[in-house]
Structure formats: structure tokens, C-alpha cells
Amino acid sequence: METLDIELPRMALLYGLCLLPWLLLRMLGLLLSRDIGISVLRMSVQLALVGFYLKWLFELNNPWFNGLWILVMLLVADFSILRRAGLKVRYFALVTFIAIAFSILFSAAFLVFWVIRPALFYDARYVVPLAGMILGNCLQGNVIALERFYSALRKNENEYATFLMLGATRMEAVRPYFRDAIKAAINPTIAGMATMGLVSLPGMMTGQILGGSEPWVAVKYQIAIMVCIFTSTTLATIINLKLSLKSAFNDFDVLRDEVIDKRS
């Protein structure tokens, strides 16, 4: 049973639905017409291009092109994380890339090689969407962790300095902020897992059911992807924060002011 296609006239009708929130926001005095228009346009163009590319990628199913696409996703995520966290890219780009690349590739490889086991381990229909779903959720966790950690350090510089003067090492002095940042990063995933199936049907499961999969198969895939998302987010945020400390502090354990992007 194939998923029903949405024809172009009905897609146009769907875009018309955006007029309702636009009108309500305008009535509230929120002039967001330009932002809404740009966002909807960018989403449509980007997804259309990705749709064409993925169709070609799935048909070709070449391991080198599959790997290249995942590399592109990792690089885009790297820069997006740092911009949204308000940190200078040139100081943290490498450590953030290492953290997300290791955690994503580890979880995705475990899921594909050991759990799903497709006929071709590099099968684009499994590797690309699964890695993308894990990365998308991991991205948000890293933004929260970095933003929370460095905002807390800047806000509590005197407290941090006091810990250092009392003989604490850099890691001991930042530990309270480190723990709070990690907790904030993984809390949405934990809450999502705790309420999944009761509050909402998750996207991957819904997509598989619409695609004709048996509900129980969709459930197993959803559980698998959530476990991988939780693992990747936890690994990436811990590694990212830990590695970022060397770039963020000078030789005297003082937070370097130039690593913060003042434009954010």
C-alpha cells in the first residue's frame, strides 16, 4: 500500500493555511510577514532540492556519495550549532565537528550494522535518513548545552573565580555549570521518550505507517531511533563541552572574551 501523493493544486491549498497564523500574528501587532515568507520559501526550495538529490542518491546508492552527503550534513550542523549558541566559529568549529561526527557515526553505525542489518551496509535508504534524524536532534541538544554553559560562566564569573582561588582546577570550577548544561540538553529527549505514544505519535513512526509499514515495525524503528538520539546527544554534548574548554580559556583559566560572538 503506497502513500497517497499530494498533487500540486492541493499543495497550493496547503500553503494557504499559512494565512491563518499570519493573520492572527498581524492582529496581535507582530509584523512577521517578511520572516514568515522567507522561512516558508526557504523550506520549500531547500526541501525540493533535497528531494531531487535524495531520489538520485537512492537510485545511485554509492557509498562514497552517501558518505559525502553525511559529511555535508555534519559541516552544516557544525556551523549552525555555533551560530545559534553565540560562539565564534573559528575557535570551536573543529571540536564541535569532532564531537558531533563521533557521536552520530557511532550511533548510526551501531543501528545500521548491528540492529537493522540491511543487505548493503551503506544503503542510502537507511544510512542517510537515520543519520539525518539523529543529527537533527543532536544539533538542538548541542546548541542548548553550549549556550547554557557559556552563558552561566559569564553570569557567574565571580563565583567561578572564587572556586579557582580556593584551589579548584578548571574542571572542578566549571563542574556545576557543566552538569546544568548537560541536563538542559538531554531533558527534552528524556521528556519526549517518557511521553511518546501517549502525548503524540512521533514523526518517524507516523511516516512509516503512512508509507505502508506495519505499526509494530514502525514502533520498533521509533524505539531504535530514540535510543540512538539519546545516546548521540549525551555523547556529543559531553565531548563538545569538554573539548571546548581548551579553546575557551587562556593559560590563567580565565574565559576568553573573544570567543563569544557579540552579534548573537
C-alpha positions as CSV (number, residue, x, y, z in Angstrom):
1,M,0.0,0.0,0.0
2,E,1.7,3.2,-1.2
3,T,1.4,6.6,0.5
4,L,-1.1,8.9,-1.3
5,D,0.6,11.6,-3.3
6,I,-0.4,15.3,-2.7
7,E,-0.9,16.9,-6.1
8,L,0.2,20.5,-6.8
9,P,-3.2,22.2,-6.6
10,R,-3.6,20.7,-3.1
11,M,-0.2,21.8,-2.2
12,A,-1.2,25.3,-3.1
13,L,-4.2,24.9,-0.8
14,L,-1.9,23.8,1.9
15,Y,0.2,26.9,1.6
16,G,-3.0,28.9,2.1
17,L,-3.2,27.5,5.6
18,C,-0.2,29.7,6.5
19,L,-2.5,32.7,6.1
20,L,-4.4,31.9,9.3
21,P,-1.4,32.2,11.7
22,W,-0.1,35.2,9.6
23,L,-3.4,37.0,10.1
24,L,-3.6,36.2,13.8
25,L,0.0,37.4,14.4
26,R,-0.7,40.6,12.4
27,M,-3.8,41.2,14.6
28,L,-1.5,41.0,17.6
29,G,0.8,43.6,16.2
30,L,3.6,41.2,15.3
31,L,4.8,42.2,11.9
32,L,6.5,39.0,10.9
33,S,5.3,38.8,7.3
34,R,8.8,39.0,5.8
35,D,10.2,36.4,8.2
36,I,7.3,34.0,7.6
37,G,7.5,34.4,3.9
38,I,11.3,33.9,3.8
39,S,11.1,30.8,6.1
40,V,8.3,29.2,4.1
41,L,10.1,29.9,0.8
42,R,13.4,28.6,2.0
43,M,11.9,25.5,3.5
44,S,10.1,24.8,0.2
45,V,13.1,25.4,-2.1
46,Q,15.6,23.5,0.2
47,L,13.3,20.5,0.6
48,A,12.6,20.4,-3.1
49,L,16.3,20.4,-3.9
50,V,17.0,17.8,-1.3
51,G,14.1,15.7,-2.6
52,F,15.6,15.6,-6.1
53,Y,19.0,14.9,-4.8
54,L,17.9,12.1,-2.5
55,K,16.0,10.5,-5.3
56,W,19.2,10.4,-7.3
57,L,21.2,9.4,-4.3
58,F,18.9,6.4,-3.5
59,E,19.0,5.3,-7.1
60,L,22.8,5.5,-7.4
61,N,23.4,4.1,-3.9
62,N,27.1,4.7,-4.0
63,P,28.9,4.5,-0.6
64,W,31.2,7.5,-1.5
65,F,28.3,9.8,-2.4
66,N,26.4,8.6,0.7
67,G,29.4,9.4,2.9
68,L,29.8,12.8,1.2
69,W,26.2,13.7,1.9
70,I,26.6,12.8,5.6
71,L,29.8,14.9,5.7
72,V,27.9,17.9,4.3
73,M,25.2,17.5,6.9
74,L,27.8,17.4,9.7
75,L,29.5,20.5,8.4
76,V,26.2,22.5,8.1
77,A,25.2,21.3,11.6
78,D,28.6,22.3,13.0
79,F,28.3,25.9,11.8
80,S,24.6,26.1,12.8
81,I,25.3,24.9,16.3
82,L,28.0,27.6,16.9
83,R,26.0,30.4,15.4
84,R,22.9,29.6,17.4
85,A,24.9,29.1,20.6
86,G,26.5,32.6,20.2
87,L,30.1,31.3,19.9
88,K,32.8,32.3,17.4
89,V,33.1,29.6,14.7
90,R,36.9,29.8,14.3
91,Y,37.5,28.9,18.0
92,F,35.1,25.9,18.2
93,A,34.4,24.6,14.7
94,L,36.9,21.7,15.0
95,V,36.0,20.5,18.4
96,T,32.3,20.7,17.7
97,F,32.7,18.8,14.4
98,I,34.7,16.1,16.2
99,A,32.0,15.7,18.9
100,I,29.0,15.5,16.6
101,A,30.8,13.4,14.0
102,F,31.9,10.8,16.5
103,S,28.6,10.5,18.3
104,I,26.5,10.5,15.1
105,L,28.6,8.0,13.2
106,F,28.9,5.8,16.3
107,S,25.2,5.6,16.9
108,A,24.2,5.4,13.2
109,A,26.8,2.7,12.6
110,F,25.6,0.7,15.6
111,L,22.0,1.0,14.5
112,V,22.6,0.1,10.8
113,F,25.4,-2.5,11.2
114,W,24.2,-4.4,14.3
115,V,20.5,-3.8,14.7
116,I,18.9,-3.3,11.2
117,R,21.5,-5.1,9.1
118,P,20.4,-4.2,5.5
119,A,21.8,-6.2,2.6
120,L,24.2,-3.3,1.8
121,F,25.6,-1.7,5.0
122,Y,25.9,1.6,3.1
123,D,22.3,1.5,1.7
124,A,21.3,5.2,1.3
125,R,17.6,4.5,2.2
126,Y,18.8,3.6,5.7
127,V,22.0,5.4,6.3
128,V,21.1,8.9,5.1
129,P,17.7,9.3,6.8
130,L,18.7,7.7,10.0
131,A,21.9,9.7,10.3
132,G,19.9,12.9,9.5
133,M,17.3,12.2,12.1
134,I,19.9,11.6,14.8
135,L,21.9,14.6,13.8
136,G,18.9,16.9,13.7
137,N,18.0,16.1,17.3
138,C,21.7,16.1,18.4
139,L,22.1,19.6,16.9
140,Q,19.5,21.1,19.2
141,G,21.0,19.4,22.3
142,N,24.4,20.9,21.5
143,V,23.0,24.4,21.0
144,I,21.4,24.2,24.4
145,A,24.4,22.8,26.1
146,L,26.9,25.3,24.7
147,E,24.6,28.3,25.1
148,R,23.7,27.4,28.7
149,F,27.2,26.5,29.7
150,Y,28.9,29.7,28.5
151,S,26.1,32.0,29.5
152,A,26.3,30.6,33.0
153,L,30.0,31.1,33.1
154,R,29.8,34.7,32.0
155,K,27.0,35.4,34.5
156,N,28.8,33.7,37.4
157,E,32.4,34.8,36.7
158,N,33.0,35.9,40.3
159,E,31.8,32.5,41.6
160,Y,34.0,30.7,39.1
161,A,37.0,32.8,40.1
162,T,36.3,32.1,43.8
163,F,36.4,28.3,43.1
164,L,39.8,28.8,41.4
165,M,41.2,30.9,44.3
166,L,40.1,28.2,46.7
167,G,42.3,25.7,44.9
168,A,39.9,24.1,42.4
169,T,41.1,23.0,39.0
170,R,39.4,24.4,35.9
171,M,37.2,21.3,35.5
172,E,36.3,21.4,39.2
173,A,35.4,25.1,39.0
174,V,33.1,24.7,35.9
175,R,31.5,21.4,37.0
176,P,28.3,22.9,38.4
177,Y,27.7,24.8,35.1
178,F,28.8,21.7,33.1
179,R,26.2,19.5,34.8
180,D,23.4,22.0,34.4
181,A,24.2,22.4,30.7
182,I,24.2,18.7,30.0
183,K,21.0,18.3,32.0
184,A,19.3,21.0,30.0
185,A,20.5,19.5,26.7
186,I,19.2,16.0,27.3
187,N,16.0,16.9,29.2
188,P,13.9,17.4,26.1
189,T,14.9,14.0,24.8
190,I,14.2,12.3,28.1
191,A,10.8,14.1,28.3
192,G,10.0,13.1,24.8
193,M,10.8,9.4,25.4
194,A,8.7,9.4,28.6
195,T,5.5,10.8,26.9
196,M,6.0,9.2,23.4
197,G,2.9,7.3,22.3
198,L,0.7,8.9,25.0
199,V,1.0,12.6,24.1
200,S,1.9,12.2,20.4
201,L,2.8,9.8,17.7
202,P,6.4,10.6,16.7
203,G,7.3,11.6,13.2
204,M,9.3,8.6,12.1
205,M,6.6,6.2,13.3
206,T,3.9,8.2,11.6
207,G,5.9,8.4,8.3
208,Q,6.4,4.7,8.3
209,I,2.8,3.9,8.9
210,L,1.8,6.3,6.1
211,G,4.3,4.6,3.9
212,G,2.6,1.2,4.4
213,S,4.6,-0.4,7.2
214,E,3.0,-2.4,9.9
215,P,2.5,-0.4,13.1
216,W,4.6,-2.9,15.2
217,V,7.5,-2.5,12.7
218,A,7.2,1.3,12.9
219,V,7.2,1.1,16.7
220,K,10.5,-0.9,16.7
221,Y,12.1,1.6,14.4
222,Q,10.9,4.5,16.5
223,I,12.3,3.0,19.7
224,A,15.6,2.3,17.9
225,I,16.0,5.9,16.6
226,M,15.1,7.4,20.0
227,V,17.7,5.3,21.8
228,C,20.3,6.4,19.2
229,I,19.2,10.1,19.6
230,F,19.5,9.9,23.3
231,T,23.0,8.2,23.1
232,S,24.3,10.6,20.5
233,T,23.0,13.8,22.2
234,T,24.6,12.7,25.5
235,L,27.9,11.8,24.0
236,A,28.1,14.8,21.7
237,T,27.3,17.4,24.4
238,I,29.7,15.9,26.9
239,I,32.6,15.6,24.4
240,N,31.8,19.0,22.9
241,L,31.8,20.9,26.2
242,K,34.9,19.0,27.4
243,L,36.9,19.7,24.2
244,S,35.8,23.3,24.0
245,L,37.4,24.2,27.4
246,K,40.9,24.4,25.9
247,S,39.8,27.0,23.3
248,A,37.6,28.9,25.6
249,F,40.1,29.7,28.4
250,N,43.5,31.2,28.5
251,D,46.5,29.9,30.3
252,F,45.3,31.5,33.6
253,D,41.9,29.7,33.4
254,V,40.1,32.9,32.5
255,L,37.3,32.8,30.0
256,R,38.5,34.5,26.8
257,D,36.1,37.3,25.9
258,E,36.9,37.0,22.1
259,V,35.3,33.5,21.9
260,I,31.8,34.9,22.4
261,D,30.0,36.2,19.3
262,K,28.7,39.6,20.5
263,R,26.4,39.8,17.5
264,S,24.2,36.9,18.8
